[in-house]
């Protein structure tokens, strides 16, 4: 096993006898050991992964029909439940906690013969854009160890970037799959809200959270989405149809696509000049490749980040109230109930989590709800209406993923507002629930990767993925 290019090629090697699942697992275990300094995995399931690999090799050789993900080595962000395995959400408050059930996505992965190799480091409770908020240390970007991998799914992104697993499962509340994918030069897919069941995903902001995918290529992300999407009795928000059924009226193979873009985005002062220039040229060249391109007036850009952080922190304040030291997780030593809860949260929640809980509690408090939450909800409604209008004119919207390439650890760690603004181009998709993907297409003069973000209408992953393949193909020409 000398490397991994795609699930299809890997499985052809398995069926042809050129490789085995055990060899594949050993390859990644060796890479994980050599890349331990990157701090991507909080725990590696070495014995278990090798045992499962051996069982899958026997299954394949016996002629039994194998699953769609047969032998595929996968990492799980430390925020997704895997029964009888530790689950900490990157926090001290859940240190050594063991999950008592499988997330729906894990059940589907195992059913299709995947191998889970370990749990991956992340910002605490998925709150962050740098992976510097993990209670278990920073994850390093494999392309430049002085730079962040992005967040909150930094460990998952670097694991794919550095060949520590074939594919990773993360979560995206405001860009936590797409931004680290952009910083690490891999594909990052955030499906539509409800496309993948959230059952077994530790909640940050329930109306925004969505499980997403890191992959080396679009085809692998597409296969993974096919496996993990679908209805779930444990999640009432899960879409009933699979993504290929949701937009059967939409011809994903039509001859000419119409792409929209926001001119205001490319003139925004936060956007790196080199990123802006590369993307403007890419868009300008699209008509030569049989694409129609339309500028779209969009005057809500500066309202997106404030609305997002008001609503997500409000939901976080409610969701994280369950961590009180009484039901599960770490517990401070006190005989007084109120004092016990205070001490538990003070000692075991990290700085960023405390900041967001306090902000959310503030905007939900009497006298401030109308001033903040109600207005943010109005912005969200306006964005949703604007999105429907836009997608009646275009097949997809193209934009940057992040204002900059991966920044250095020392650059923004003392400025939470600047860290929040790093999400300016990604939170739109979470506010409106539409699918979005980060495609790695370019290299900056500083040596770091960056790409484009593509967004399609709600539940229209079919067009999103079809277009993604076409655009990725253009970058190789």
C-alpha positions in Angstrom: 0.0 0.0 0.0 2.0 3.0 -1.3 -0.6 5.7 -1.1 -4.2 6.6 -1.7 -5.7 8.4 -4.8 -9.4 7.5 -4.7 -11.8 5.0 -3.1 -12.5 3.5 -6.5 -8.8 2.8 -7.3 -8.2 1.5 -3.8 -11.1 -0.9 -4.0 -10.0 -2.1 -7.4 -6.6 -2.9 -5.8 -8.4 -4.8 -3.1 -10.5 -6.8 -5.5 -7.5 -7.5 -7.7 -5.4 -8.7 -4.8 -2.8 -5.9 -5.1 -3.7 -4.7 -1.6 -5.5 -5.7 1.6 -7.4 -3.8 4.2 -4.8 -4.8 6.8 -2.0 -3.3 4.7 -4.1 -0.1 4.3 -4.7 0.2 8.0 -1.0 -0.4 8.8 0.0 2.2 6.2 -2.2 4.8 7.9 -1.1 3.7 11.4 2.5 4.3 10.4 1.7 7.7 9.0 -0.2 8.6 12.1 2.8 7.7 14.2 5.2 9.6 12.0 2.8 12.6 12.0 2.1 12.5 15.7 3.5 16.0 16.1 0.6 17.4 14.0 -1.7 16.5 17.0 -4.6 15.5 14.7 -5.8 12.4 16.5 -6.8 12.4 20.2 -7.1 8.6 20.1 -6.2 5.9 17.6 -8.1 2.7 17.5 -5.2 0.6 16.4 -6.1 -2.9 17.7 -9.8 -2.4 16.7 -9.0 -1.1 13.2 -6.6 -4.0 12.5 -9.2 -6.5 13.7 -11.9 -5.0 11.5 -9.6 -4.9 8.5 -8.8 -8.6 8.9 -12.5 -9.4 9.1 -13.2 -7.4 6.0 -10.4 -9.1 4.1 -11.9 -12.5 5.0 -15.3 -11.3 4.0 -14.1 -10.1 0.6 -12.1 -13.3 -0.1 -15.1 -15.4 0.8 -17.1 -13.9 -2.0 -19.7 -12.1 0.2 -21.1 -8.9 -1.3 -19.1 -6.0 0.2 -20.3 -2.5 1.2 -19.8 0.7 -0.7 -17.1 1.8 1.7 -15.4 -1.6 2.0 -12.0 -1.1 3.6 -12.1 2.7 3.5 -10.1 4.1 6.5 -12.1 6.9 8.1 -11.4 9.4 10.9 -14.2 10.9 13.1 -14.2 14.4 14.5 -14.3 14.2 18.3 -17.9 15.4 18.4 -19.6 12.4 16.8 -20.8 9.5 19.0 -19.1 6.1 18.5 -20.4 3.6 21.0 -18.0 2.5 23.7 -15.4 5.0 22.6 -14.3 8.2 24.3 -16.0 11.4 23.2 -14.8 14.8 24.6 -15.8 17.4 22.0 -12.3 18.8 22.5 -13.2 19.8 26.1 -12.0 19.0 29.6 -15.6 18.9 30.8 -16.1 15.6 28.8 -12.6 14.2 29.3 -12.8 10.3 29.5 -16.6 10.3 28.8 -17.6 7.3 26.8 -20.4 7.4 24.2 -23.3 4.9 25.0 -24.6 4.8 21.4 -23.6 5.3 17.8 -24.4 8.4 15.8 -26.6 7.6 12.8 -23.7 8.5 10.5 -21.5 6.0 12.3 -24.1 3.2 11.9 -24.2 3.9 8.2 -20.4 3.9 7.8 -20.0 0.6 9.6 -22.9 -0.9 7.7 -21.0 -0.2 4.4 -17.8 -1.8 5.7 -15.8 1.3 6.6 -13.0 1.2 9.1 -12.9 3.9 11.8 -9.2 4.5 12.7 -9.6 7.1 15.4 -11.2 10.4 16.8 -9.8 13.7 15.6 -8.9 16.8 17.5 -11.2 19.9 17.1 -12.0 23.3 18.6 -13.9 22.8 21.9 -17.6 22.1 21.2 -16.8 23.0 17.6 -16.4 26.7 18.5 -13.5 28.2 16.6 -11.9 28.9 13.3 -8.3 27.9 14.1 -8.3 24.7 16.2 -6.5 26.7 18.9 -9.5 26.3 21.2 -9.1 22.6 21.8 -8.4 21.6 25.4 -5.9 19.1 24.0 -3.5 21.4 22.1 -3.2 22.9 18.7 -3.4 21.0 15.5 -0.6 22.0 13.1 -1.1 22.6 9.4 0.9 19.9 7.5 1.9 22.4 4.8 3.4 24.9 7.3 3.6 24.0 10.9 3.6 27.6 12.0 0.1 28.1 10.6 -3.3 27.0 11.8 -5.2 24.2 10.0 -8.5 26.1 10.3 -11.4 25.1 12.5 -13.3 23.8 14.1 -12.6 20.5 12.3 -8.9 21.1 12.0 -7.8 17.6 13.0 -10.1 16.1 10.4 -8.8 18.3 7.6 -5.1 17.7 8.4 -5.7 14.0 8.6 -6.8 13.9 5.0 -4.1 16.5 4.0 -1.3 14.5 5.5 -2.5 11.0 4.5 -3.4 9.9 8.0 -6.7 8.5 6.7 -8.6 8.3 3.5 -11.5 10.4 4.4 -12.8 12.3 7.5 -16.2 13.1 8.9 -16.5 16.6 10.5 -19.2 19.1 11.3 -20.0 22.5 9.8 -21.9 25.1 11.8 -20.5 28.2 10.1 -17.7 26.9 7.9 -16.0 24.3 10.1 -15.6 21.9 7.2 -15.0 24.3 4.3 -12.6 26.7 6.0 -10.1 24.1 7.2 -10.5 22.3 3.9 -9.5 25.5 2.2 -6.5 26.1 4.6 -5.3 22.5 4.0 -5.9 22.1 0.3 -8.5 19.3 0.4 -12.2 19.0 -0.6 -14.7 20.1 2.1 -18.4 19.4 1.6 -21.2 20.9 3.7 -24.5 19.2 2.7 -27.8 21.0 2.9 -29.2 21.4 6.4 -31.0 18.1 7.2 -29.3 16.1 4.4 -27.3 14.1 7.0 -28.9 13.1 10.3 -27.5 15.1 13.3 -28.4 12.2 15.7 -25.2 11.5 17.7 -23.6 14.9 16.8 -22.9 16.9 19.9 -24.9 20.1 19.5 -23.5 23.6 19.2 -26.2 25.5 17.4 -28.9 23.0 16.4 -30.5 25.0 13.5 -27.0 25.5 11.9 -25.1 22.2 12.6 -24.5 19.8 9.8 -22.2 16.8 9.4 -19.7 17.3 6.5 -17.0 15.5 4.6 -13.3 15.9 4.0 -11.9 14.1 1.0 -9.0 14.0 -1.5 -11.4 14.4 -4.4 -15.0 15.2 -5.3 -15.9 11.7 -6.3 -15.0 10.3 -2.9 -17.0 13.1 -1.2 -19.9 12.2 -3.5 -19.8 8.5 -2.5 -19.6 9.4 1.1 -22.6 11.6 0.9 -24.5 8.9 -0.9 -23.8 6.6 2.1 -24.5 8.9 5.0 -27.5 11.0 3.7 -31.1 10.1 4.1 -34.1 10.0 6.5 -33.7 9.1 10.2 -36.4 8.5 12.8 -34.0 9.9 15.4 -33.8 13.3 13.7 -37.0 15.0 12.7 -35.1 17.6 10.6 -33.5 14.9 8.4 -34.6 15.1 4.7 -36.5 12.1 3.6 -35.0 11.8 0.1 -31.5 11.0 -0.8 -29.6 13.8 -2.6 -29.9 12.2 -6.0 -33.7 12.0 -5.6 -34.2 15.5 -4.2 -33.7 17.4 -7.5 -34.7 14.9 -10.2 -36.3 17.8 -12.0 -32.9 19.6 -12.1 -30.8 18.5 -15.0 -27.3 18.3 -13.5 -25.9 17.3 -16.9 -27.2 20.1 -18.9 -24.9 21.7 -21.5 -24.6 25.2 -20.0 -24.6 26.3 -16.4 -25.2 29.8 -15.1 -23.0 30.8 -12.2 -23.6 33.9 -10.0 -21.2 35.9 -7.9 -21.3 38.8 -5.6 -19.1 41.7 -6.8 -19.2 43.2 -3.3 -17.4 40.1 -2.0 -14.4 40.5 -4.2 -14.1 44.2 -3.3 -14.4 43.5 0.5 -11.5 45.0 2.4 -11.0 41.7 4.4 -10.2 39.7 1.2 -6.5 39.1 0.5 -5.6 40.9 -2.8 -3.9 37.8 -4.3 -7.0 35.6 -3.5 -9.3 38.2 -5.0 -7.2 38.5 -8.2 -7.0 34.7 -8.8 -10.7 34.3 -8.3 -11.7 37.2 -10.4 -9.6 35.8 -13.3 -11.1 32.4 -12.8 -14.6 33.8 -13.0 -13.6 36.0 -16.0 -12.4 32.9 -17.9 -15.6 30.9 -17.3 -17.5 32.2 -20.4 -14.8 30.7 -22.5 -15.6 27.3 -21.0 -19.4 27.5 -21.9 -20.5 28.9 -18.6 -22.8 31.9 -18.3 -21.7 34.2 -15.5 -24.0 36.8 -13.7 -23.1 39.4 -11.1 -25.7 39.5 -8.3 -26.3 42.6 -6.2 -25.9 41.6 -2.6 -26.1 44.3 0.2 -26.3 42.1 3.2 -22.7 40.9 3.5 -21.9 43.1 6.6 -24.9 41.7 8.4 -24.1 38.0 8.0 -21.4 37.6 10.7 -23.3 39.5 13.4 -26.6 37.7 12.7 -24.7 34.3 12.7 -23.0 34.9 16.0 -26.1 36.2 17.8 -28.2 33.2 16.7 -25.5 30.5 17.2 -24.5 31.8 20.6 -28.1 32.0 21.7 -28.5 28.3 20.7 -25.2 27.4 22.3 -26.3 29.0 25.6 -29.3 26.6 25.6 -27.5 23.5 24.3 -24.5 23.7 26.6 -26.7 24.2 29.8 -26.8 20.3 30.0 -23.1 20.3 31.1 -23.7 21.0 34.8 -21.5 18.3 36.5 -24.6 16.4 37.6 -25.7 14.2 34.6 -22.3 13.3 33.1 -18.9 14.5 32.5 -16.5 16.2 34.9 -17.9 17.5 38.2 -16.4 20.0 40.7 -16.3 19.0 44.4 -18.9 21.0 46.3 -21.9 20.1 48.6 -23.8 23.1 47.4 -25.7 22.4 44.1 -25.4 25.9 42.7 -21.8 26.2 43.7 -21.1 22.8 42.2 -22.5 23.8 38.8 -20.6 27.2 38.9 -17.3 25.5 39.7 -17.8 22.7 37.1 -18.4 25.2 34.3 -15.7 27.6 35.5 -13.0 24.9 35.8 -13.8 22.7 32.7 -15.1 25.0 30.0 -12.5 26.8 27.9 -12.2 30.5 27.3 -14.0 30.6 23.9 -16.8 28.4 25.0 -17.4 30.6 28.0 -17.3 33.7 25.8 -20.0 32.3 23.5 -22.2 31.0 26.3 -22.1 34.4 28.0 -22.8 36.2 24.7 -25.7 33.9 24.0 -27.2 34.2 27.5 -26.9 38.0 27.2 -28.8 38.3 23.9 -31.5 35.9 25.3 -32.0 37.9 28.4 -35.0 40.2 29.1 -34.7 43.5 27.4 -32.2 42.3 24.8 -34.0 39.5 23.0 -35.9 42.0 20.8 -32.9 44.2 20.2 -30.6 41.3 19.1 -32.2 37.9 18.5 -35.3 39.1 16.8 -33.3 41.3 14.4 -30.9 38.5 13.6 -33.8 36.3 12.8 -35.1 38.9 10.4 -31.8 39.0 8.7 -31.9 35.2 8.4 -35.3 35.4 6.9 -34.2 38.1 4.4 -31.2 36.0 3.4 -33.4 32.9 2.9 -35.8 34.9 0.6 -32.8 36.4 -1.2 -31.3 33.0 -1.7 -34.5 31.6 -3.3 -34.6 34.6 -5.6 -31.0 34.1 -6.6 -31.3 30.5 -7.4 -34.2 31.2 -9.7 -31.7 32.9 -11.9 -28.5 30.9 -11.4 -27.5 27.3 -10.9 -24.8 28.0 -8.3 -22.9 30.9 -6.6 -19.2 31.1 -6.6 -17.2 32.9 -3.9 -14.0 32.8 -1.8 -14.0 30.4 1.1 -11.9 32.5 3.5 -10.6 36.1 3.3 -7.0 34.8 3.7 -4.9 31.6 3.5 -4.1 29.8 6.7 -2.8 32.4 9.1 0.0 32.0 11.6 -0.8 30.9 15.2 0.3 34.3 16.6 -1.7 36.5 14.2 -5.3 36.5 15.6 -5.3 34.6 18.9 -5.8 37.8 20.9 -8.5 39.3 18.8 -11.8 37.3 18.9 -13.6 39.8 16.5 -11.0 39.2 13.8 -11.4 35.4 14.4 -15.1 35.8 14.0 -14.7 37.7 10.7 -12.7 34.8 9.3 -16.1 33.2 8.8 -17.5 36.0 6.6 -17.9 34.0 3.4 -18.9 30.6 4.9 -21.7 31.4 7.4 -24.1 32.4 4.6 -24.6 28.7 3.6 -25.4 27.8 7.3 -27.8 30.7 7.8 -29.8 29.7 4.7 -29.3 25.9 5.0 -27.9 25.5 1.5 -25.2 23.0 0.4 -21.7 24.3 -0.2 -18.3 22.9 -1.1 -14.7 24.1 -0.8 -12.6 23.2 -3.9 -8.8 23.5 -3.7 -7.7 25.1 -6.9 -4.8 27.6 -6.3 -1.6 28.1 -4.5 -0.7 31.5 -2.9 2.7 33.1 -3.3 3.2 32.3 0.5 3.0 28.6 -0.5 -0.4 27.9 1.1 -3.4 26.5 -0.8 -6.7 28.2 -1.3 -9.7 27.6 -3.5 -13.2 28.6 -4.3 -16.5 28.0 -2.6 -19.5 26.8 -4.6 -23.1 27.0 -3.2 -26.3 25.6 -4.7 -30.0 25.8 -3.8 -31.3 23.9 -0.8 -31.3 20.1 -1.3 -29.5 20.4 -4.7 -26.3 18.6 -4.0 -26.7 16.9 -7.4 -26.0 20.2 -9.3 -23.4 21.2 -6.7 -21.3 18.1 -7.2 -21.7 18.0 -11.0 -20.6 21.6 -11.3 -17.7 21.0 -8.8 -16.3 18.3 -11.1 -16.4 20.6 -14.1 -14.7 23.5 -12.3 -12.1 21.3 -10.8 -11.4 20.0 -14.3 -10.8 23.5 -15.5 -8.1 24.2 -13.0 -6.2 21.2 -14.3 -6.3 22.3 -17.9 
